[in-house]
Amino acid sequence: MRILVTGGAGFIGSHFVRTTRDARITVLDRLTYAADLANLEGVPHDLVQGDICDAELLGRVVPGHDVVINFAAESHVDRSIEGAGEFVRTNVLGTQTLMQACLDAGTPRVVQVSTDEVYGSIETGSWDEDAPLRPRSPYAAAKAGGDMIARAYAITHGLPVSITRCGNNYGPYQFPEKVIPLFVTNLLEGRKVPLYGDGGNIRDWIHVDDHCRGIRLVAEQGEPGEVYHIAGTAELTNLELTQRLLDALEADWTMVERVTDRKGHDRRYSLDDTKLRALGYRPLTAFEDGLAETVRWYADNPSWWKSKRAAG
């Protein structure tokens, strides 16, 4: 089997590559600030450095692959608030360009990897896959746009593309602008951690390994044009998450700095993953175990994250 992984040098994409067996993998990545070939060190793969917005390049790379998994995206909400243009370009135009290339090549299976943020915010309960899209940040809006493009290609052209939506990922090799690696690396260096607003925002946390197993299952059994949720194992307020990280690093609340809340900060995300569980999916990594493992990884690999801080 031949698999093309776009964005395969980033956090989630590289984990997918590292944990995929019995396949020949091509990684297509623009190698921007959040990507690193060190994430793929020692892992057999063919590398193509390039942009999913480059139709000519995709016309050469996509043909011959049995599965295409699209991880390529601009993904940091704060950066999207500062400047939305690159997010629209990569997450919308890039998705359309990739879908067209897959259609032209007759790709048998395509998976568009997305986010729970496309739904906006939910006070109680959990979203199912039929919930309306109400994104509230430029990042979320761009991802919603890409999802709609992918689904349109499934409906209009019969492209066999499925969409996955997942909560907040954590694990090794995550760029240290995201909250868990940011807080861990700050505390490792004796620096304070920035906590937005009142800390009451709730997120659904999933280990990257569980996320990637869900994506594989959708690639194998998902129906074209359908959306599948990949839910996590812990819904926590940012206050609760901060406490767990402080405990893990043997720090206290004097190391927390309250900062002005993010613009349009969604209050709560929650996914109903009944549909994927019907295909046999179960998350395997308990949050307590996964968090402890993640903290150890950052403590043991300071050269990796310090280089990212210097470059970011």
C-alpha positions as CSV (number, residue, x, y, z in Angstrom):
1,M,0.0,0.0,0.0
2,R,1.2,3.5,-0.8
3,I,0.1,6.4,1.4
4,L,0.6,10.1,0.8
5,V,0.7,12.1,4.1
6,T,0.5,15.8,3.5
7,G,1.8,17.8,6.5
8,G,3.7,14.7,7.5
9,A,6.5,16.5,9.2
10,G,4.3,18.2,11.7
11,F,3.1,17.0,15.1
12,I,0.1,14.8,14.3
13,G,1.2,13.9,10.7
14,S,4.6,12.7,11.8
15,H,3.1,10.6,14.6
16,F,0.9,9.0,11.9
17,V,4.0,8.3,9.8
18,R,6.0,6.9,12.7
19,T,3.2,4.5,13.8
20,T,2.1,3.3,10.4
21,R,3.3,-0.2,9.4
22,D,3.2,-2.2,6.2
23,A,2.9,0.8,3.9
24,R,5.2,2.8,1.7
25,I,4.7,6.4,2.8
26,T,5.4,9.7,0.9
27,V,5.5,12.8,3.1
28,L,4.6,16.1,1.4
29,D,5.4,19.1,3.6
30,R,6.2,22.7,3.1
31,L,8.5,22.5,6.2
32,T,7.3,25.7,7.8
33,Y,8.1,26.7,11.4
34,A,5.9,23.9,13.0
35,A,7.4,21.1,10.9
36,D,10.7,19.3,11.5
37,L,12.4,16.5,9.7
38,A,13.8,15.4,13.0
39,N,10.2,14.3,13.8
40,L,10.7,11.6,11.1
41,E,14.3,10.6,11.9
42,G,14.9,6.9,11.4
43,V,11.4,6.4,9.8
44,P,11.4,5.0,6.2
45,H,9.6,7.5,4.0
46,D,9.9,9.4,0.7
47,L,10.0,13.2,1.3
48,V,8.7,15.8,-1.1
49,Q,9.2,19.4,0.1
50,G,6.3,21.4,-1.3
51,D,3.0,23.2,-0.9
52,I,-0.5,21.6,-1.2
53,C,-1.5,24.8,-3.0
54,D,0.9,23.9,-5.9
55,A,-1.4,22.1,-8.4
56,E,1.5,21.2,-10.7
57,L,3.5,19.6,-7.9
58,L,0.4,17.6,-6.7
59,G,-0.2,16.5,-10.2
60,R,3.2,14.7,-10.1
61,V,3.0,13.5,-6.5
62,V,-0.5,12.3,-5.9
63,P,-0.9,9.6,-8.7
64,G,0.0,6.1,-7.7
65,H,-1.0,6.4,-4.0
66,D,-3.8,4.2,-2.6
67,V,-4.6,6.6,0.3
68,V,-4.1,10.3,0.8
69,I,-4.3,11.7,4.4
70,N,-4.5,15.6,4.6
71,F,-2.8,16.8,7.8
72,A,-1.5,20.0,6.1
73,A,-2.9,23.0,7.8
74,E,-2.2,26.3,9.6
75,S,-3.5,25.4,13.1
76,H,-2.6,27.9,15.8
77,V,-5.7,30.1,16.7
78,D,-3.6,33.0,18.1
79,R,-1.7,33.2,14.8
80,S,-4.9,33.2,12.9
81,I,-6.2,36.1,14.9
82,E,-3.0,38.1,14.1
83,G,-3.3,37.3,10.4
84,A,-5.9,35.1,8.7
85,G,-4.6,35.2,5.1
86,E,-2.2,32.2,5.3
87,F,-4.9,30.2,7.1
88,V,-7.4,30.7,4.3
89,R,-4.8,29.9,1.7
90,T,-3.6,26.7,3.2
91,N,-6.7,25.4,4.8
92,V,-9.2,26.2,2.1
93,L,-7.3,26.7,-1.2
94,G,-4.8,24.0,-0.3
95,T,-7.6,21.5,0.5
96,Q,-9.4,22.3,-2.8
97,T,-6.1,21.9,-4.8
98,L,-5.5,18.6,-3.1
99,M,-9.0,17.3,-3.6
100,Q,-8.8,18.1,-7.3
101,A,-5.4,16.4,-7.6
102,C,-6.9,13.3,-5.9
103,L,-9.9,13.4,-8.3
104,D,-7.7,13.7,-11.3
105,A,-5.5,10.8,-10.1
106,G,-8.5,8.6,-9.2
107,T,-7.2,8.2,-5.7
108,P,-9.1,5.3,-4.0
109,R,-9.3,6.8,-0.5
110,V,-8.9,10.3,0.9
111,V,-9.1,11.5,4.5
112,Q,-9.5,15.2,5.4
113,V,-8.3,15.7,9.0
114,S,-10.2,18.5,10.8
115,T,-11.1,19.9,14.2
116,D,-13.9,20.2,16.7
117,E,-13.4,24.0,16.5
118,V,-15.5,24.2,13.3
119,Y,-18.6,23.9,15.5
120,G,-17.9,26.9,17.7
121,S,-18.8,26.5,21.3
122,I,-21.3,24.3,23.2
123,E,-22.6,24.9,26.7
124,T,-23.8,21.4,27.5
125,G,-23.9,18.0,25.8
126,S,-21.8,17.0,22.8
127,W,-21.9,17.6,19.1
128,D,-22.7,14.8,16.8
129,E,-21.6,14.8,13.1
130,D,-24.8,16.6,11.9
131,A,-24.3,19.7,14.2
132,P,-24.1,23.0,12.2
133,L,-20.7,24.6,11.6
134,R,-20.4,27.9,13.5
135,P,-16.7,28.7,13.6
136,R,-15.7,31.6,15.8
137,S,-12.0,32.1,14.9
138,P,-10.3,32.6,11.6
139,Y,-8.5,29.2,12.0
140,A,-11.8,27.4,12.7
141,A,-13.5,29.2,9.8
142,A,-10.7,28.2,7.4
143,K,-10.9,24.6,8.5
144,A,-14.7,24.6,8.1
145,G,-14.2,25.9,4.6
146,G,-11.8,23.1,3.8
147,D,-14.2,20.6,5.2
148,M,-17.0,21.9,3.0
149,I,-14.8,21.8,-0.1
150,A,-13.9,18.2,0.7
151,R,-17.5,17.2,1.2
152,A,-18.5,19.0,-2.0
153,Y,-16.0,16.9,-3.9
154,A,-17.5,13.8,-2.4
155,I,-21.0,14.7,-3.4
156,T,-20.4,16.4,-6.7
157,H,-17.6,14.3,-8.1
158,G,-17.9,11.1,-6.1
159,L,-14.4,11.6,-4.6
160,P,-14.0,8.9,-1.9
161,V,-13.1,11.4,0.9
162,S,-14.1,11.1,4.5
163,I,-13.6,13.9,7.2
164,T,-12.4,13.4,10.7
165,R,-12.8,15.9,13.5
166,C,-10.9,15.7,16.8
167,G,-10.4,17.6,20.0
168,N,-7.2,19.0,21.5
169,N,-4.2,16.7,20.9
170,Y,-1.2,16.3,23.1
171,G,1.9,14.1,23.1
172,P,5.6,14.2,22.0
173,Y,7.0,16.4,19.2
174,Q,4.2,19.1,19.6
175,F,5.4,22.6,18.8
176,P,5.8,24.5,22.0
177,E,3.3,27.3,21.2
178,K,0.5,24.9,22.1
179,V,-0.7,24.9,25.7
180,I,0.6,21.7,27.1
181,P,4.2,21.9,25.6
182,L,4.2,25.6,26.3
183,F,3.4,25.2,30.0
184,V,5.7,22.2,30.4
185,T,8.7,23.8,28.8
186,N,8.2,27.1,30.6
187,L,8.1,25.3,33.9
188,L,11.1,23.2,33.0
189,E,13.0,26.5,32.6
190,G,11.6,28.1,35.7
191,R,9.4,30.5,33.7
192,K,5.8,31.4,34.5
193,V,2.9,30.0,32.4
194,P,0.3,32.3,30.8
195,L,-3.3,31.4,31.7
196,Y,-6.0,33.0,29.6
197,G,-8.9,34.8,31.3
198,D,-10.6,33.0,34.2
199,G,-9.3,29.6,33.1
200,G,-12.8,28.2,32.8
201,N,-12.6,27.2,29.1
202,I,-13.2,23.5,28.7
203,R,-11.3,21.3,26.1
204,D,-11.6,17.6,25.2
205,W,-8.0,16.1,25.4
206,I,-6.9,13.2,23.3
207,H,-3.4,11.6,23.0
208,V,-2.1,11.9,19.4
209,D,-1.7,8.1,19.2
210,D,-5.5,7.6,19.8
211,H,-6.2,10.3,17.2
212,C,-4.0,8.6,14.6
213,R,-5.6,5.2,15.2
214,G,-9.0,6.8,14.6
215,I,-7.8,8.3,11.4
216,R,-6.5,4.9,10.2
217,L,-9.9,3.3,11.0
218,V,-11.7,6.0,8.9
219,A,-9.2,5.5,6.1
220,E,-10.0,1.8,6.1
221,Q,-13.8,1.8,6.8
222,G,-15.1,5.3,6.5
223,E,-17.9,6.1,4.1
224,P,-17.2,8.8,1.4
225,G,-18.7,12.2,2.2
226,E,-19.2,11.2,5.9
227,V,-17.8,12.9,9.0
228,Y,-16.4,11.0,11.9
229,H,-15.6,12.3,15.4
230,I,-12.5,11.2,17.3
231,A,-13.2,12.1,20.9
232,G,-10.7,12.1,23.7
233,T,-10.5,10.8,27.3
234,A,-10.7,14.0,29.4
235,E,-12.8,17.1,29.4
236,L,-10.9,19.6,31.5
237,T,-11.1,23.3,32.3
238,N,-7.8,25.2,31.7
239,L,-7.6,25.6,35.4
240,E,-7.8,21.9,35.9
241,L,-5.2,21.3,33.2
242,T,-2.9,23.9,34.7
243,Q,-3.1,22.2,38.1
244,R,-2.2,18.9,36.7
245,L,0.8,20.4,34.9
246,L,1.9,22.2,38.0
247,D,1.7,19.0,40.0
248,A,3.6,17.1,37.3
249,L,6.5,19.6,37.4
250,E,6.3,20.1,41.2
251,A,5.4,23.8,40.8
252,D,2.7,25.9,42.4
253,W,0.3,28.7,41.5
254,T,3.0,31.4,41.9
255,M,4.3,30.1,38.5
256,V,1.0,31.1,36.8
257,E,0.5,34.5,35.2
258,R,-3.1,35.6,34.4
259,V,-3.3,37.2,30.9
260,T,-6.0,38.9,28.9
261,D,-8.4,36.4,27.4
262,R,-8.1,35.5,23.7
263,K,-10.5,37.3,21.4
264,G,-13.6,35.3,20.8
265,H,-12.4,32.5,23.0
266,D,-14.7,29.5,22.7
267,R,-15.9,28.3,26.1
268,R,-16.3,24.5,25.6
269,Y,-15.8,21.8,23.0
270,S,-17.2,18.3,23.3
271,L,-17.6,15.6,20.7
272,D,-19.9,12.6,20.5
273,D,-17.9,9.7,18.9
274,T,-20.7,7.1,18.8
275,K,-20.4,6.8,15.0
276,L,-16.7,5.9,15.1
277,R,-17.1,3.6,18.1
278,A,-19.6,1.6,16.0
279,L,-16.6,0.8,13.7
280,G,-14.7,-0.5,16.7
281,Y,-12.8,2.6,17.8
282,R,-11.8,3.1,21.5
283,P,-9.3,5.5,22.9
284,L,-6.5,3.6,24.7
285,T,-4.4,6.2,26.5
286,A,-5.8,7.4,29.8
287,F,-5.1,11.1,30.2
288,E,-3.1,10.7,33.4
289,D,-0.8,8.2,31.7
290,G,-0.4,10.1,28.5
291,L,0.3,13.4,30.3
292,A,3.0,11.9,32.5
293,E,4.6,10.3,29.4
294,T,4.4,13.6,27.5
295,V,6.0,15.6,30.4
296,R,8.8,13.0,30.6
297,W,9.4,13.3,26.8
298,Y,9.9,17.1,27.0
299,A,12.1,16.8,30.1
300,D,14.3,14.3,28.2
301,N,14.4,16.2,24.9
302,P,15.3,19.8,25.7
303,S,17.4,20.2,22.5
304,W,14.3,19.5,20.4
305,W,12.0,22.1,21.9
306,K,14.7,24.7,22.6
307,S,15.5,24.8,18.9
308,K,11.8,25.4,18.2
309,R,11.6,28.3,20.6
310,A,14.6,29.9,19.1
311,A,13.1,29.6,15.6
312,G,9.5,30.3,16.4
